[in-house]
């Protein structure tokens, strides 16, 4: 088992109520959310560093990445729209 440290976190009452509806393991749920956010921020930093060194990603590179993340090329366009992009 991984080492753990007990902390106190203050959350809005409404969020706690919804959280308790979702899980009986609040600590595990919060730990996974924090881990996901840390991965997201580290990936963002890596992508920015890559773009600074090599230039912006081409549309072809972006489509390949979407395909790898969201599945085949047919789904890549639809998945990309979930992020706020709109179809022309």
Backbone as CSV, one residue per row, in Angstrom:
resi,resn,N_x,N_y,N_z,CA_x,CA_y,CA_z,C_x,C_y,C_z
1,UNK,0.844,-1.177,0.000,0.000,0.000,0.000,0.890,1.242,0.000
2,UNK,0.507,2.246,-0.725,1.275,3.487,-0.812,1.202,4.256,0.499
3,UNK,2.270,4.981,0.778,2.245,5.846,1.951,1.153,6.888,1.784
4,UNK,0.522,7.236,2.871,-0.533,8.249,2.833,-0.303,9.277,3.929
5,UNK,-0.861,10.446,3.727,-0.830,11.518,4.709,-2.245,12.039,4.873
6,UNK,-2.687,12.170,6.086,-4.023,12.691,6.351,-3.985,14.214,6.266
7,UNK,-4.932,14.789,5.516,-5.080,16.242,5.432,-6.543,16.598,5.616
8,UNK,-6.797,17.849,5.831,-8.167,18.344,5.908,-8.420,19.200,4.675
9,UNK,-9.536,18.935,4.023,-9.923,19.677,2.831,-11.302,20.264,3.067
10,UNK,-11.472,21.520,2.721,-12.768,22.171,2.860,-13.406,22.266,1.477
11,UNK,-14.625,21.753,1.366,-15.369,21.763,0.108,-16.749,22.350,0.351
12,UNK,-17.348,22.911,-0.695,-18.729,23.383,-0.558,-19.655,22.221,-0.162
13,UNK,-20.606,22.497,0.679,-21.525,21.481,1.185,-22.210,20.722,0.057
14,UNK,-22.601,21.428,-0.997,-23.290,20.779,-2.122,-22.382,19.751,-2.793
15,UNK,-21.102,20.085,-2.917,-20.168,19.149,-3.542,-19.993,17.901,-2.685
16,UNK,-19.915,18.074,-1.392,-19.765,16.931,-0.496,-20.987,16.018,-0.607
17,UNK,-22.171,16.605,-0.657,-23.391,15.799,-0.778,-23.380,14.997,-2.077
18,UNK,-23.000,15.633,-3.177,-22.942,14.928,-4.463,-21.850,13.867,-4.460
19,UNK,-20.723,14.187,-3.864,-19.606,13.252,-3.771,-20.017,11.992,-3.020
20,UNK,-20.742,12.159,-1.930,-21.177,11.007,-1.136,-22.197,10.149,-1.880
21,UNK,-22.913,10.743,-2.842,-23.829,9.966,-3.684,-23.045,9.104,-4.668
22,UNK,-21.862,9.574,-5.051,-21.057,8.888,-6.057,-20.193,7.766,-5.511
23,UNK,-19.757,7.905,-4.256,-18.802,6.930,-3.731,-18.897,6.827,-2.215
24,UNK,-18.547,5.666,-1.713,-18.410,5.524,-0.264,-16.945,5.628,0.138
25,UNK,-16.057,5.813,-0.837,-14.626,5.981,-0.589,-14.217,7.381,-1.040
26,UNK,-14.548,8.378,-0.247,-14.273,9.772,-0.600,-12.776,9.992,-0.760
27,UNK,-11.970,9.447,0.132,-10.522,9.634,0.042,-9.969,9.086,-1.277
28,UNK,-10.396,7.892,-1.652,-9.942,7.295,-2.909,-10.388,8.108,-4.107
29,UNK,-11.621,8.587,-4.060,-12.165,9.384,-5.159,-11.374,10.683,-5.320
30,UNK,-11.123,11.356,-4.210,-10.378,12.617,-4.248,-8.939,12.368,-4.673
31,UNK,-8.321,11.284,-4.176,-6.943,10.967,-4.557,-6.834,10.751,-6.062
32,UNK,-7.796,10.043,-6.660,-7.771,9.816,-8.108,-7.978,11.121,-8.866
33,UNK,-8.870,11.975,-8.379,-9.097,13.273,-9.035,-7.833,14.131,-8.995
34,UNK,-7.143,14.116,-7.866,-5.900,14.891,-7.738,-4.836,14.318,-8.666
35,UNK,-4.702,12.984,-8.709,-3.719,12.355,-9.593,-4.001,12.703,-11.048
36,UNK,-5.268,12.681,-11.437,-5.650,13.016,-12.817,-5.296,14.466,-13.137
37,UNK,-5.536,15.371,-12.212,-5.225,16.783,-12.423,-3.722,16.998,-12.524
38,UNK,-2.958,16.317,-11.694,-1.494,16.426,-11.768,-1.002,15.930,-13.122
39,UNK,-1.505,14.768,-13.588,-1.119,14.255,-14.918,-1.469,15.257,-15.997
40,UNK,-2.641,15.839,-15.911,-3.100,16.818,-16.893,-2.153,18.017,-16.947
41,UNK,-1.771,18.535,-15.785,-0.881,19.700,-15.745,0.516,19.358,-16.241
42,UNK,1.023,18.178,-15.899,2.348,17.770,-16.380,2.347,17.567,-17.884
43,UNK,1.289,16.956,-18.408,1.184,16.773,-19.849,1.119,18.119,-20.553
44,UNK,0.339,19.047,-20.020,0.249,20.383,-20.605,1.597,21.065,-20.648
45,UNK,2.363,20.942,-19.565,3.700,21.546,-19.519,4.611,20.903,-20.557
46,UNK,4.536,19.581,-20.700,5.352,18.889,-21.706,4.970,19.315,-23.120
47,UNK,3.674,19.438,-23.381,3.226,19.845,-24.717,3.659,21.275,-25.034
48,UNK,3.565,22.176,-24.056,4.024,23.555,-24.274,5.524,23.600,-24.547
49,UNK,6.295,22.829,-23.788,7.747,22.801,-23.986,8.087,22.253,-25.372
50,UNK,7.381,21.217,-25.802,7.615,20.648,-27.127,7.300,21.676,-28.211
51,UNK,6.174,22.358,-28.071,5.779,23.360,-29.072,6.770,24.519,-29.099
52,UNK,7.290,24.916,-27.956,8.278,26.000,-27.922,9.556,25.588,-28.632
53,UNK,9.940,24.324,-28.489,11.176,23.843,-29.105,11.007,23.514,-30.580
54,UNK,9.867,22.936,-30.949,9.680,22.417,-32.305,8.618,23.151,-33.125
55,UNK,7.942,24.110,-32.540,6.872,24.811,-33.233,5.526,24.179,-32.941
56,UNK,4.496,24.877,-33.372,3.125,24.421,-33.126,2.869,23.092,-33.827
57,UNK,1.969,22.306,-33.252,1.595,21.041,-33.866,0.788,21.306,-35.130
58,UNK,1.048,20.522,-36.182,0.289,20.658,-37.425,-1.089,20.039,-37.232
59,UNK,-2.012,20.357,-38.125,-3.349,19.777,-38.051,-3.273,18.261,-38.221
60,UNK,-2.357,17.788,-39.070,-2.175,16.344,-39.261,-1.724,15.680,-37.952
61,UNK,-0.782,16.300,-37.259,-0.334,15.766,-35.979,-1.472,15.753,-34.960
62,UNK,-2.272,16.818,-34.962,-3.405,16.884,-34.033,-4.426,15.787,-34.332
63,UNK,-4.713,15.544,-35.614,-5.669,14.492,-35.989,-5.150,13.116,-35.584
64,UNK,-3.853,12.869,-35.792,-3.267,11.587,-35.379,-3.389,11.417,-33.874
65,UNK,-3.115,12.480,-33.128,-3.222,12.417,-31.665,-4.661,12.147,-31.246
66,UNK,-5.608,12.834,-31.861,-7.025,12.601,-31.533,-7.407,11.159,-31.808
67,UNK,-6.927,10.619,-32.935,-7.209,9.234,-33.278,-6.670,8.268,-32.237
68,UNK,-5.460,8.539,-31.752,-4.863,7.665,-30.745,-5.575,7.798,-29.403
69,UNK,-6.031,8.983,-29.078,-6.691,9.208,-27.796,-8.125,8.697,-27.813
70,UNK,-8.857,9.041,-28.885,-10.297,8.778,-28.914,-10.703,7.603,-29.784
71,UNK,-9.761,6.953,-30.463,-10.109,5.829,-31.312,-9.867,6.146,-32.770
72,UNK,-10.603,5.483,-33.643,-10.344,5.620,-35.075,-10.630,7.025,-35.588
73,UNK,-10.171,7.287,-36.798,-10.281,8.627,-37.389,-11.730,9.082,-37.496
74,UNK,-12.673,8.153,-37.682,-14.079,8.521,-37.774,-14.594,9.112,-36.471
75,UNK,-14.080,8.635,-35.357,-14.500,9.152,-34.062,-13.692,10.359,-33.639
76,UNK,-12.520,10.554,-34.237,-11.631,11.633,-33.798,-12.288,12.988,-33.993
77,UNK,-12.959,13.192,-35.108,-13.610,14.481,-35.348,-14.713,14.755,-34.349
78,UNK,-15.501,13.725,-34.032,-16.577,13.903,-33.061,-16.029,14.139,-31.671
79,UNK,-14.988,13.402,-31.304,-14.418,13.573,-29.969,-13.814,14.950,-29.821
80,UNK,-13.213,15.462,-30.887,-12.628,16.794,-30.823,-13.677,17.851,-30.571
81,UNK,-14.904,17.619,-31.043,-15.976,18.588,-30.837,-16.390,18.682,-29.379
82,UNK,-16.139,17.625,-28.601,-16.504,17.656,-27.192,-15.670,18.687,-26.440
83,UNK,-14.503,19.018,-26.962,-13.640,19.953,-26.294,-13.987,21.397,-26.595
84,UNK,-15.084,21.639,-27.275,-15.508,22.995,-27.523,-15.336,23.426,-28.969
85,UNK,-14.686,22.604,-29.787,-14.526,22.955,-31.203,-15.862,22.750,-31.898
86,UNK,-16.138,23.552,-32.877,-17.384,23.389,-33.600,-17.099,22.941,-35.019
87,UNK,-18.011,22.148,-35.554,-17.851,21.673,-36.929,-18.220,22.786,-37.887
88,UNK,-17.525,22.826,-39.022,-17.789,23.881,-40.017,-18.978,23.517,-40.869
